[in-house]
Amino acid sequence: MPFDFDRIARTELIPLLSRAPKAELHIHIEGSLEPELIFALAQRNGVALPYADVEALRAAYAFTDLQSFLDIYYAGASVLLQEDDFHDMAWAYFLKAQADHVVHAELFFDPQTHTARGVDTGVVIRGLKRACDRAQAELGISSALILCFLRHLSEDEALATLEAALPWREHFIGVGLDSSERGHPPEKFARVFARAAELGLHRVAHAGEEGPPAYVESALDVLKVERIDHGVRSVESPALIERLAREGVPLTVCPLSNIKLCVFRHMAYHSMPALLALGCKPTVNSDDPAYFGGYLNDNFVALFEALPQLGAREAYALLRNSFEASFVPAERKGAWMAELDAVFAQAAA
């Protein structure tokens, strides 16, 4: 390594994390929809909301588990009707990402959340793609779209969703699996993930957040995923942890989300230090930042302030992991990692 981690003072760690280049690999774009924009889009589209104002909506963000969050998440998404709405939502996220020095983002989107309301899949994808292109041109942020299936719905509906999106196949790079984890094991979606593999799409899946370590195993063995989204409960299975470390499976961990949804009762009890110490490949992400209290840098700050055992070495590992785990060509990863090295080398000088 071209720098000495021990030369980076603890007091310098948060500023260093904040300004370092990074990738975000677990962001639900619908979950970046802030209350102010929800109300603006509701007014634009003539949608009536069951909340009097922005403050009343924010006050409703008192989640006790994943399902209570999803209920309000889907209500917020009801204002998304036109291509411009999806563009505006993603553009607002990209502006936040730029402020956090995100250089690459892989955005999850949920077509079924919108097609159930009569919004065409093409409207969703075209609006998001316009924002992605604009982010590259105006902000220098590269990005990609990952189409996610809602796991509380049937596999047949997921298959139909994938087929309906194929006219816009060039605009998304992979598929994912999200929504309610309990009672909906990954193997429920074996056929649609096999179809995605035939189409040459990358594959990721939520597992091991509210669900058990066994869900992580079946996501790997049955769905053949390349990354595990969340995966924080993997530490409950020594055999699984050993496998994740041996195979270098990336985990897209979302610290603030884990606290908000009561996966851990306090950040001090988060499994991140164990995941790193046991040789796993975790990354830090924001999940649904409008609902969970912070964007990417906020997650880094919360994690490192609550866990003093995490230092410069761990900070560097998490940032480097974000690039290594991204679905981009090796030369682009290398360029970003060289930028990261330069920032750390300067801090350690």
Beta strands, then each sheet from edge to edge (+ up, - down):
strand 1: 22-28
strand 2: 102-109
strand 3: 142-150
strand 4: 174-178
strand 5: 202-207
strand 6: 227-230
strand 7: 250-253
strand 8: 281-284
sheet 1: 1+ 2+ 3+ 4+ 5+ 6+ 7+ 8+
end
